[in-house]
Amino acid sequence: MLKQFFSLQWKAFYRSAAFKTNLAIKILMVFGALYFLVVFLAMGLGTYYFIEKQGLGDPFILVNTYLIFYLAVDLYIRYMMQKMPVLNIKPLLYLPFKKNQVVFYSLGKTLLSFFNWVHAFFFIPFSIVLVYEGYNILGVVSWHLAIMALFFCNNFLNVLMNNKDIVFYPIIVLFAFVGISQYYQWLDLSTYIAPLFRAFYNTPWTIIIPVFLLIGLAFISFRYFKNNLYLDAGLSIKHSKAKIEDYSWLNRFGNLGTFLKNDIKLIKRNKRSRTTVVMSFLFLFYGLLFFTGSIEVYDGPIWKIFAGIFISGGFLFSFGQFVPSWDSSYYPLMMSQNIRYKEYLNSKWYLIVLATIVSTIVSTFYLYFGWEAYLAILVGAAYNVGVNSYLVLWGGAYIKTPIDLTSNKNAFGDKQAFNAKTLLLTIPKLVLPLLIYALGHYLINPIAGYIFVAVSGFIGLAFKDIAFRKIENIYKKEKYKTLNAYKQKAN
């Protein structure tokens, strides 16, 4: 049975329209994995002696103090990067496979994830060092197994976060509360959690706590997927009150107004798009890391421009980079109509520009930190409108990642959105404005740096027609590849 599942997965991989890209990405991932394995191994062997040499106290106690933050970062990275077990379920339901087998295979794949086993390359050598330094063998083994069980708990917790809002939102709220409490020193979580980790060493039988937690999360994940493993899962009709939304005032803009109405309705009516808007709102507070002086490394003048671009461009980066993926469910139908790409792209551009202007106005509270802080946001907004707005639309032509509007999965980002071309476009989006500002700042004065960045945005705005012709040609060239990609399921 496993052989058949692996065969289906392999065929889905090499028959994919993006086979070459996927193969190149996997090769890079192998080299990246080897690098991190070496890093974790070196850390596992050297952490004990480094802490001891620096005179920071008992290495075992110190590691347990910060272990809760290690687990939190692991869960965050998993949510952002770990690939969920995806099978083309519908064809399998016609075949003589038991539902239990399909679910076991899908969840079992997550247990083999790199994100689970990479931690062993730190904790196994660290545990060996503890035994070598005279710590109790039974206590060390119990502690080690308990910690590894918690990482596997993160695995199933991540699976549930990607599929159940009732798990996702409470965890996000908890993370926000703990982060704010730690930052303002209202509550030191490590003070209360570290003794629990040390209990796994001092009282070996307490290992049953993370083990039972792991079994419970695995059971909940299994039941959830089994109960939703139907052809018509999620297709039941939900009755609600009809609500008429009149956007007739947009009719004056012709076809552009029609596209804008569709985009507004898409954002209001769908879970994924609404979440993206909320995420873009959170970008407004990104500048608190740069303008408050709380992080010393961000005190440099160049970083203010970096912050200004992100504060004003939250919607641009979170929504704009997935054009035309937002319309993936009906993109083939759109392409069969008499629609000009320029009108379609124009509607997205105006929506991005409007959101950038609104973000810039809302962020006026940064004047509290000085006029230079808000000036950085203004020039960042100018650069976003005149340059980055074109670049995100350009990059969207190469992403080809269909979006499920009814799900929050990967709402914070999608690793499939990254490829060689989109990564190259990151340079003019983020690095170039920093270089332009540095040129004016260090050759003339800080005001000149701000002027240079703003002028580059205005110049880009003046060449909008030329830029759109180039982008339109790229979309036409990628049209059939995009249509083919949207027809395929993730593998």
BATORSE-265344 format. One record per residue (C-alpha): x, y, z. Coordinates in steps of 0.25 Angstrom, whole numbers, padded with zeros to 4 digits, always signed. Each point is the difference from the previous one (the first is absolute). Last residue first. Layout:
<recs>
XYZ;...
</recs>
This chain:
<recs>
+0008+0072-0019;-0009+0012-0002;-0012-0002-0009;+0001+0003-0014;-0010+0008-0009;+0007+0013+0005;+0013-0004-0005;-0005-0002-0014;-0007+0013-0001;+0013+0007+0005;+0008-0007-0010;-0010+0004-0010;+0001+0015+0003;+0015+0001+0003;+0003+0008-0013;-0013+0008+0001;+0004+0004+0014;+0014+0004-0004;-0006+0008-0011;-0009+0007+0010;+0012+0003+0009;+0008+0007-0011;-0012+0008-0005;-0003+0004+0015;+0014+0005+0002;-0001+0009-0012;-0013+0005+0004;+0004+0003+0014;+0013+0008-0004;-0004+0012+0008;-0003-0008+0012;+0014-0006+0000;+0006+0014-0001;-0009+0004+0012;+0006-0012+0008;+0014+0003-0003;-0003+0014+0004;-0004-0005+0014;+0012-0008+0002;+0010+0011-0004;-0008+0010+0008;+0001-0008+0013;+0015-0002-0003;+0002+0015-0002;-0007+0003+0013;+0011-0009+0007;+0012+0008-0006;+0009+0000-0012;+0008-0012-0004;-0004-0008+0013;-0015+0002+0000;-0002+0001-0015;+0007-0013-0004;-0005-0007+0012;-0014+0004-0004;+0002-0006-0014;+0006-0013+0006;-0011-0002+0010;-0010+0002-0011;+0007-0010-0008;+0000-0011+0010;-0015-0002+0003;-0008+0000-0013;+0012+0001-0010;+0007-0013+0007;-0013-0007+0002;-0002-0002-0015;+0011-0010+0000;-0007-0008+0010;-0013+0000-0008;+0009-0005-0012;+0007-0011+0007;-0013-0005+0007;-0008+0003+0012;-0015+0001+0000;+0000-0015+0003;+0005+0003+0014;-0013+0006+0003;-0002+0012+0009;-0007+0004+0013;-0014-0006-0005;+0007-0013-0003;-0013-0007+0003;-0011+0010+0003;-0010-0008-0008;-0013+0004-0008;+0008+0008-0010;+0008-0012-0004;+0012+0006-0008;+0006-0006-0013;+0015+0003+0000;+0005+0004-0014;+0012+0009+0006;+0006+0005-0013;-0010+0010-0005;-0002+0005+0015;+0015+0005-0001;-0004+0011-0010;-0012+0004+0008;+0009+0001+0012;+0010+0008-0008;-0009+0010-0006;-0006+0004+0014;+0015+0000+0005;+0004+0011-0009;-0009+0013+0000;-0010-0004+0011;+0010-0007+0009;+0011+0011-0002;-0010+0011+0003;-0005-0008+0013;+0014-0002+0004;+0002+0015-0002;-0012+0003+0010;+0004-0011+0010;+0015+0006+0001;-0007+0014+0002;-0008-0006+0011;+0013-0004+0008;+0007+0013-0004;-0011+0008+0006;+0002-0006+0014;-0004-0012+0008;-0014+0005+0003;-0001+0003-0015;-0002-0015-0001;-0014+0002+0003;-0002+0004-0015;+0000-0015-0003;-0015+0001-0004;+0003+0010-0011;+0011-0009-0006;-0008-0012+0001;-0012+0006-0007;+0010+0005-0011;+0006-0014-0002;-0014-0006+0000;-0004+0009-0011;+0012-0003-0008;-0002-0015+0001;-0015+0001-0004;+0005+0009-0012;+0010-0010-0004;-0010-0012+0001;-0010+0007-0009;+0011+0004-0010;+0005-0014-0001;-0014-0005-0005;-0001+0012-0009;+0014-0002-0006;-0003-0015-0002;-0011+0003-0009;-0013-0009+0002;-0008-0006-0012;-0004-0012+0008;+0007-0014+0000;+0011+0005+0009;-0010+0004+0011;-0006-0014+0000;+0014-0006+0001;+0003+0009+0012;-0013-0004+0008;+0007-0007+0012;+0013+0007-0003;-0005+0014+0003;+0008+0003+0012;+0012-0007-0007;+0000+0012-0010;+0006+0007+0008;+0006-0007+0012;+0011+0011+0002;-0010+0011+0001;-0007-0005+0012;+0010-0002+0011;+0011+0009-0006;-0009+0012-0005;-0009-0002+0012;+0012+0003+0010;+0006+0010-0009;-0001+0013+0009;+0007-0007+0012;+0009-0009-0008;+0006+0011-0008;+0001+0010+0011;+0008-0011+0009;+0010-0002-0011;+0001+0015-0001;+0003+0001+0015;+0010-0011-0001;+0009+0009-0008;+0002+0009+0012;+0006-0010+0009;-0007-0003+0013;-0005-0014-0005;+0012-0007+0007;-0004+0006+0013;-0014-0006+0001;-0009+0008+0009;+0004+0013-0006;-0015+0004-0002;+0001+0003-0015;+0005-0014-0005;-0008-0011+0007;-0012+0009+0001;+0000+0002-0015;-0007-0014-0002;-0012+0005+0007;-0007+0004-0013;+0004-0014-0006;-0012-0005+0009;-0010+0006-0009;+0006-0008-0011;-0003-0013+0008;-0014+0005+0002;-0002+0002-0015;+0006-0014-0002;-0010-0006+0009;-0011+0006-0008;+0006-0006-0012;+0001-0014+0006;-0014+0000+0006;-0008+0005-0013;-0011+0009-0001;+0005+0014+0003;+0013-0001-0008;-0006-0007-0012;-0011+0010+0000;+0010+0012-0001;+0008-0008-0011;-0013-0002-0008;-0004+0014+0001;+0014+0005-0004;-0001-0009-0012;-0013+0006-0005;+0005+0014+0003;+0012-0002-0009;-0010-0005-0011;-0007+0013+0000;+0005+0010+0010;-0014+0007+0002;-0006-0014+0005;+0008+0002+0013;-0011+0008+0006;-0009-0012-0002;+0007-0007+0011;-0013-0006+0006;+0001-0011+0010;-0013-0008+0002;+0000-0009+0012;-0007-0013+0000;-0002-0006+0014;+0007-0013+0002;-0001-0015-0004;+0012-0008+0000;+0000-0011-0011;+0008-0012+0002;+0013-0001-0008;+0010+0000+0011;+0002-0015-0002;-0008-0005-0012;+0011-0010-0005;+0002-0004+0014;+0012-0001+0010;-0004+0011+0009;-0003-0010+0012;+0013-0007-0003;+0008+0013+0000;-0005+0005+0013;+0000-0014+0007;+0015-0002-0004;+0004+0014+0005;-0008-0002+0013;+0007-0013+0002;+0014+0006-0003;-0003+0011+0010;-0004-0010+0011;+0012-0009-0003;+0010+0012+0001;-0007+0005+0013;+0001-0014+0006;+0015+0000-0003;+0002+0014+0004;-0006-0004+0014;+0006-0014+0001;+0014+0005+0001;-0004+0004+0014;+0005-0014+0004;+0015+0005-0001;-0002+0010+0012;+0013+0009+0001;+0002-0001-0015;-0014+0002-0005;-0002+0010+0012;+0011+0009-0006;-0010+0003-0012;-0011+0003+0010;+0009+0009+0008;+0003+0008-0013;-0015+0003-0002;-0002+0010+0011;+0012+0009+0000;+0001-0002-0015;-0014+0008-0002;+0006+0013+0006;-0013+0008+0001;-0002+0015+0000;+0014+0002-0006;-0004+0010-0011;+0006-0009-0011;-0004-0013+0008;-0014+0004+0002;-0001+0004-0015;+0005-0013-0005;-0008-0008+0010;-0013+0007-0004;+0003+0000-0015;+0004-0015+0000;-0013-0003+0008;-0009+0008-0010;+0007-0008-0011;-0002-0013+0007;-0015+0003+0002;-0002+0004-0015;+0006-0013-0006;-0006-0011+0009;-0015+0005-0002;+0004+0004-0014;+0003-0015-0004;+0008-0005-0012;+0014+0006+0001;-0001+0002+0015;-0003-0015+0001;+0012-0005-0008;+0008+0010+0008;-0004-0006+0013;+0003-0014-0006;+0014+0004-0002;+0001+0008+0012;-0003-0012+0008;+0011-0007-0007;+0009+0011+0005;-0006-0003+0014;+0004-0015-0001;+0014+0004-0003;+0000+0008+0013;-0005-0012+0008;+0010-0010-0007;+0011+0009+0004;-0004+0002+0015;-0003-0014+0002;+0014-0004-0006;+0007+0011+0008;-0007-0005+0013;+0003-0014-0002;+0015+0003-0003;+0002+0009+0012;+0009+0012-0003;+0015-0002+0001;+0006+0008-0011;+0000-0011-0010;-0015-0002+0002;-0003+0015-0003;+0009-0001-0012;-0008-0012-0005;-0012+0008+0002;+0005+0012-0008;+0005-0010-0011;-0015-0005-0001;-0007+0013+0002;+0007+0008-0011;-0001-0010-0011;-0013-0005+0005;-0006+0014-0003;+0002-0003-0015;-0010-0012+0001;-0013+0007+0002;+0002+0011-0010;+0006-0009-0010;-0014-0007-0001;-0001-0015+0002;-0011+0002+0010;-0008+0008-0010;+0000-0011-0010;-0007-0009+0011;-0012+0010-0001;-0002-0002-0014;+0002-0015+0000;-0008-0002+0013;-0012+0008-0007;+0000-0008-0013;+0001-0013+0008;-0011+0004+0009;-0009+0003-0012;+0002-0014-0005;+0005+0000-0014;-0008-0008-0011;+0000+0012-0010;-0011+0010-0002;+0005+0008+0012;+0014+0000-0005;-0004+0009-0012;-0006+0010+0009;+0012+0001+0010;+0011+0005-0009;+0009-0001+0012;+0006+0012+0008;+0007-0002+0013;+0004+0014+0005;+0013+0006-0004;+0007+0007+0011;+0004+0014-0003;-0008+0011+0007;-0007-0009+0010;+0012-0008+0003;+0008+0013+0002;-0010+0005+0010;-0001-0013+0007;+0016-0001+0001;+0000+0014+0005;-0010-0004+0012;+0008-0012+0003;+0013+0008+0001;-0007+0010+0008;-0004-0011+0010;+0014-0005+0000;+0006+0013+0006;+0000-0004+0014;+0003-0014-0003;+0013+0003-0007;+0004+0009+0012;-0003-0011+0010;+0009-0010-0008;+0011+0010-0002;+0001+0003+0015;+0004+0014+0001;+0004+0011-0011;+0015-0001+0003;+0003+0002-0015;+0008-0013+0000;-0011-0008+0006;-0010+0006-0010;+0010-0003-0011;+0003-0014+0006;-0014-0004+0000;-0004+0006-0014;+0012-0007-0007;-0004-0014-0004;-0015+0003-0002;+0004+0013-0008;+0009-0007-0009;-0011-0010-0003;-0010+0010-0002;+0009+0008-0010;+0004-0013-0007;-0015-0004-0002;-0003+0014-0004;+0010-0001-0012;-0005-0014-0004;-0014+0005+0000;+0004+0012-0009;+0007-0009-0010;-0012-0009+0000;-0010+0012-0002;+0009+0005-0012;-0003-0013-0007;-0014+0000+0004;-0002+0014-0006;+0007-0004-0013;-0009-0012-0001;-0013+0008+0003;+0005+0011-0011;+0002-0011-0010;-0013-0007+0003;-0009+0012+0000;-0010-0006-0010;-0001-0012+0010;+0002-0014-0006;+0013-0002+0008;-0007+0003+0013;-0013-0006-0002;+0006-0013-0005;+0009+0000+0013;-0012+0002+0009;-0008-0011-0007;+0011-0010+0001;+0002+0004+0015;-0014-0003+0002;+0000-0013-0007;+0013-0005+0008;-0007+0004+0013;-0011-0010-0004;
</recs>
